[in-house]
Amino acid sequence: MTEATQILACDVLNQATPIGSPVEDSKIIAICQKCGAIALSNCTVSQSKETIYRDPRCSETLLIIGAPILDGPIWPGRGYRFGDFLFRNAVDLYVSGIRIDACPHALAPTRD
């Protein structure tokens, strides 16, 4: 991902799972531990080298999307790879009734 590129969660999921109805951020629900359910389309989205979704009600980071480290060791619990991107979801996400479990190390700055 370059500095000028913003990739949304729906873009990643649609690229990784092209069969079926297209997913929109409004249909991806995050469960904030402080505030409860919120659609990703209602989140604050910022972008640098990674796209970061934050709950606007409490500023908690819910999801980080970035490029996977291709030459590094696998870090269990860091995130999920969808095609060319890594989802680091700090909270459970629901897409069409399917839960994507929160990753315990999604927000960890370094490996334990």
Number of C-alpha atoms within 10 A of each C-alpha: 16 10 9 9 12 19 16 19 23 19 14 19 19 17 15 14 13 10 8 7 9 13 18 17 17 14 17 20 22 26 18 20 12 11 12 11 15 19 17 24 17 14 21 14 18 13 17 13 15 19 19 23 25 19 24 14 13 10 12 16 20 24 28 23 26 22 16 18 11 8 6 7 7 11 11 12 13 20 25 19 16 17 14 13 22 19 24 23 27 25 21 18 23 17 17 10 10 9 13 15 14 22 19 15 18 21 16 10 7 6 8 6
